Amino acid sequence: MKFLHWIFVLIVIYSESTFAQYSWTQKSGIPYNSGRYSAAGFTVNDKAYLGLGVIAGGTRVYDFYEYNPVNDSWTQKSDYPGGGSLAATGFCINGKGYICLGLGADGNNKADLWEYNPVTDIWTQKTSFPGTARYGASCFVVDGIAYVGTGTYGNSNNYLFDLWAYDPLLDSWTQKASFPGNKRCHATAFSIGHFGFMGGGYSNSTTATKDFWKYTPSTNTWTACTDFPTTGRANLSSFVINNLGYVGLGYDFTTYHKNFFTYNPATNTWASVTVNNSIPIRSSAVGFAIGNTGYFSTGYSPGGVLADLWSYGKPVSDLEGTITYDNITNSYLSGVTVKLMQGNTIVDSALSDATGQYSFSAVPAGNYTIHCTSTTAWGGVNSTDAYMILKHSTSLINLIGIRLKAGDVNLSVTVNAVDALLCSKRFVNLISSFAAGDWIFEDPEVVVTGGPVQTLNFKGLCVGDVNGSYTPPY
């Protein structure tokens, strides 16, 4: 009797410096050289939407774009119908995006609210903001409600600290407890769990602030957080990944910045984030997150307006390969369901095509297992396979790899005479199935490292077909 010991080893070359580490990566910038600052945006269904703002020369624009991180591409969408705007406010709730407020191209402060449907690419006007028309406001979303507050409607004597809640189901606004810090504009805000966070910004024409506050919607109360860990800044950008708030960039009346800090609400502490020196300093960029990757785009630097896009997350790679049958011709296996797994979690799935090829796009760096299933007709097992299994069990031959795995038809973790008998029975139709099922695959492990496309080829086999005699149908 022989016990099964099968190990499938696939070697993927990788750089230790990039393995599973979060890092900054430059992506495709917003198209048509449309650099801008004080733009607005939101994310819906794993895509980002960005537009408006001020382009070179000072023109306030109303064009709008969709960013798809899967293929790192931008697509122009329907123009924002509210007209060109500076420092408008964007948010997303229940699969819809929203833009409100801003300083219009005509110099007037705005209070209108527009809802964007990414499925139809249509904008619909909703109930206007009931507070003072303004620009430079901040917003966070908690439990399907948007909270919009602070901002300005003129000079430093016209800064604001009120807060309003918008419910898209009712299309209505309700005033909430005012922001307890100084009146301000161009602060930053984000939400984590059931709480909103807001801080930074200008408190007057010469002072940038660094205080941060937590808002609890259930009690309509504010609580002071630990201050931002450097000098006060305004026109910051922020995003949330892994339940941490990332806050950075901005201007402090002396210096434009490029660095970020993380805020951990569980410990009320800040920590610095590694800086990529290739990132230009800036303020007034748009920050957003898609999945576990953070992004910022556009902004203003001393050299002018910017159109670039940067991501912060694990490096990603496309993963692809070919699945073949373990026979003499390496027949292509089509219609195989390929699952990309981390532990018991299905990260993604694909179906092999007529040439056995499968692919996954933008897989984050990490350790994965491939698990496959097939509904293709079983076959190839006969008395020769039963005889080979019997010879293996008496050490006359040595089955290895996937063929050894295919011989364990009763899932006993041994290959012996019982498996040989079961193969004989199925060959003559005394039984119609095996405990091990109809198909087995190598189910390899793979280390995704980020960077170029990684190729992972592997094989499948019908259970019991230890001599690889079967030619599967296409």
Secondary structure by P-SEA (a helix, b strand, c coil): cbbbbbbbbbbbbbbcccccbbbbbbccccccccccccccccccccbbbbbbcccccccccccccccccccccccccccccccccccccccccccbbbbcccccccccccbbbbbbcccccbbbbcccccccccccccccccccbbbbbcccccccccccbbbbbbbcccccccccccccccccccccccccccbbbbbbccccccccccbbbbbbccccbbbbcccccccccccccccccccbbbbbbbbcccccccbbbbbbcccccccccccccccccccbbbbbbccccccccbbbccccccbbbbbbccbbbbbbbbbbcccccccccccccccccccccccbbbbbccccccccccccbbbbbbbbccccccccccaaaaaaaaaaaaccccccaaaaaaacccccccccaaaaaaaaaaaaccccccccccccccbbbbbbccccbbbbbbcccccccccccccccc
